Amino acid sequence: MFGFNKEEVYMGYSLNDLAKVRDVLQCNKIPYSYKVMNLGGRGLARGHHGSFGLNMDYERQYIVSVKKRDYEKASYLVNGVLHSNN
């Protein structure tokens, strides 16, 4: 969406935190993109051994990026929503 003109404002494993980040960016009209990285190991190792012993809470990593010009404001908002006591 943004090419090389973007900065990551969130990288984590919580779907709940991802929802909070997306909500605060949408409410403040800051355009963003996100991607989901499946770290579950679809390769041969998992095919032969399954997922026994893997912590499924860390199977997917979520990354949210914004335009560089919006990074400072977005970072402030994201930190606020993720570190609030609510």
C-alpha positions in Angstrom: 0.0 0.0 0.0 2.7 2.5 1.0 5.9 1.0 -0.6 9.1 2.2 1.0 7.5 5.2 2.6 6.3 3.4 5.7 7.2 2.7 9.3 6.1 -0.1 11.6 4.0 1.1 14.6 3.1 -2.3 16.0 4.6 -5.8 15.9 3.2 -8.4 18.2 1.3 -11.7 18.6 -2.0 -10.6 20.2 -5.1 -10.5 18.0 -6.7 -8.4 20.7 -3.9 -5.8 20.6 -4.1 -5.8 16.8 -7.8 -4.8 17.1 -7.0 -2.0 19.5 -4.2 -0.7 17.2 -6.4 -0.8 14.1 -9.3 0.9 16.0 -7.2 3.8 17.3 -5.7 4.4 13.9 -9.1 4.3 12.2 -10.7 6.6 14.8 -7.9 9.1 14.1 -8.1 8.7 10.4 -4.5 7.5 10.0 -4.2 5.2 7.0 -2.4 1.9 7.8 -1.6 -1.5 6.3 -1.1 -4.7 8.2 0.2 -8.2 7.5 -0.1 -11.5 9.3 3.0 -13.7 9.4 2.3 -17.4 10.0 5.2 -18.6 12.0 3.8 -22.0 12.6 6.2 -23.7 10.3 4.3 -25.2 7.4 7.5 -26.8 6.1 8.7 -30.4 6.3 9.4 -30.3 10.0 5.9 -29.5 11.0 4.6 -32.0 8.4 6.6 -34.8 10.0 6.3 -33.8 13.7 3.1 -31.8 13.9 2.8 -28.8 16.2 3.5 -30.6 19.5 5.5 -28.4 21.8 4.8 -25.2 19.9 3.2 -22.4 21.8 0.2 -21.6 19.6 0.0 -18.1 21.1 3.0 -17.2 19.0 2.0 -18.9 15.8 1.0 -15.6 14.1 2.8 -12.3 14.2 0.9 -9.1 13.3 2.6 -6.1 11.8 1.0 -2.7 11.4 2.6 0.0 9.3 1.8 3.7 8.6 3.2 6.3 6.3 6.4 7.9 7.6 4.7 11.3 7.9 2.1 9.8 10.3 4.5 7.7 12.3 5.0 10.0 15.3 1.3 10.6 15.9 0.4 6.9 15.2 3.2 5.7 17.5 1.9 8.0 20.3 -1.7 6.7 19.9 -0.7 3.1 19.7 1.5 3.2 22.8 -1.3 5.0 24.6 -3.9 2.4 23.7 -1.7 -0.6 24.4 -0.3 0.7 27.7 -3.5 2.1 29.2 -5.0 0.5 32.3 -8.4 0.0 30.7 
